[in-house]
Amino acid sequence: MQQAEINFANFMNHFQTEENCRDHFFKIRWANGFRCPKCGNEEYTFIKNYGRYQCHQCRHQASITAGTIMHRSHTGLREWFMVIYLFTHS
């Protein structure tokens, strides 16, 4: 999504669900595809109940928000995205 085309209505339409937000953040966080932070393996399984990515090789579980301001937050990504949008467009 280009910044020039983002208004609040477009934002809300684009990021309607947690899954939309997670998919967008995944593309930003792991632009070249997932790589396990522990062993570097590229194969993973998404564990929906925990919202984590588990490495097929070492079974390390990685969170998409680890190491970010959203780390260990119980607030959903959609709410975080909305706060970031409002903060950066005020």
N, C-alpha and C positions, 0 to 999 in steps of 0.2 A: 504494500500500500504506500503510495507516494505521499509525502507530507503535504504537498500543495493541495491535494484533493481531500484531505482529512478535515471534516467538520464533525461536530458532535453526533449528528444523525448518521453520517457515514461510519464513524467509529463504532457506534452502538450496533449498527447493522453488520459490520465486519466481525466484531467480537461479541457475538450473541451468546456463546457458550464457553464453559471452561475448556472444552476440547479445542475450540477455535483458538483460544488464547495459548493453550499448551502447544498446539501445532506451530503457531507463529513464533513463540519463544524458542521452541526446539530448533527451528530454522536459523534463528539468530545465534543461539547458544552453540549449536553444533552445525555450523554452516556447511562443513564438509562431511557431515554424517556423524553419528554417535561414535565416540571413542571412549572406552572405559578409562576413567581417570587413574585407576590402579594398575592395569596391565596393558592398556592400549588396544585391546581387542575391539573390533567393530560390530560384532554380532551381539544382539541384546533382545530381551523380551520386556515389554512394558507391563508392569504389574499395576493394573487399574485400581485395585483396592487401596494401594499405598501411594499411587502416583509416582512410582519410581521406575527406573530403567535398570534391569539386571543383566549383567554381563554373562554371556554364555560360557566363557572360559573360566573366570575366577569367581563368578557368582556375586561379585561386588554390586551393591545397589547404589545407583547415583540418582540424585534428585536434580531436576532441571533448575531449581532455585538455589542450589548449594553455592555458597560463596557470593551471593547477591544480597541486596537489602531485604529480599523476600525470604531468605533462608530461615527455616524453622517458624515461619509465620503460619497461623491458622486461617489467615485471610486468603480467599480464593484469588486466582490469577486475574479473573475478570475485574474484581474490585481493585486490585493493584494497578491494572492497566488503566482503569478509569481515573484513579487518583493521579497517576503519572500524566495522563492526557490533560486533566484539568490543571495540574500544576504547571505543565509546560506550555499551555495555551492561555494562561491568565495574564 
